[in-house]
């Protein structure tokens, strides 16, 4: 069965249409729970027209104040959402991915307000839009600021799909020519890096449904096949077959997986042996 869902006219899948109303309900409940945060909840979510505006406001609060003011960050984010219709459905799919895969997450509002992984990923999407607008210096400035604030270094030229879950985000590095498909889960301290100082296409290509466990290092222009699982602290230097598990330094195939999308299950056990 295909994992691709039909999209509504605005590009958002029907099951994701309810996320913004849910965020608003959660904000109202959170204001009653914690009056000290009522002002920021009102300004960030309840005073905004849609999820794009709300996210732009929140990102400006978190990233603004470096080389760029909060107003400048907000305006750039809004321009990116207006200029690239794929960004809003991607944000919603990323939120849904966290809600489904992170056992600590019981509400949409928590990752929306606080999770570094979501903030770093969506800020990358804005930088990626800037990159393709020819605003290279500003895109790299965004990358630098995201690295400072969220401890995740994602090059704006990398290509990343939607439904991606970056858990914790700390020390995640994704290189310039890396490609990450839809529905991938990436845990902390993962590197998608080069393998030397060669130029050109030099970074990994990660297939759909892949799980990259804590501290995995995937180096060079290699392919991690669909539904593969890379074990914690593995160093991957060669292609990985689809629906397999690799572990070790250097990494080797140690199991075949019956789990077609470990990114969804977040199951880091090796499963049945070869």
Buried (B, 14 or more C-beta within 10 A) or exposed (E): EEEEBEEEEEBBBEEBEEBBEBBBBBBBEBBEEEEEBBEBBBBBBBEBEEBBBBBBBBBBBBBBEEEBEBEBBBBBBBBBBEEBEEBBBBBBBBBBBBBEBBEEBEBBBBBBBEBBBBBBBBBBBBBBBBBBBEBEEBBBBBBBBBBEBBBBBBBBBBEBBBBBBBBBBBBBBBBBBBBBBBBBBBBBBBBBBBBEEEEEEBBBBBBBBBBBBBBBBBBBBBBBBBBBBBBBBBBBBEBBBBBBBBBEEEBEBBBBBEBBBBBBBBEBEBBEEE
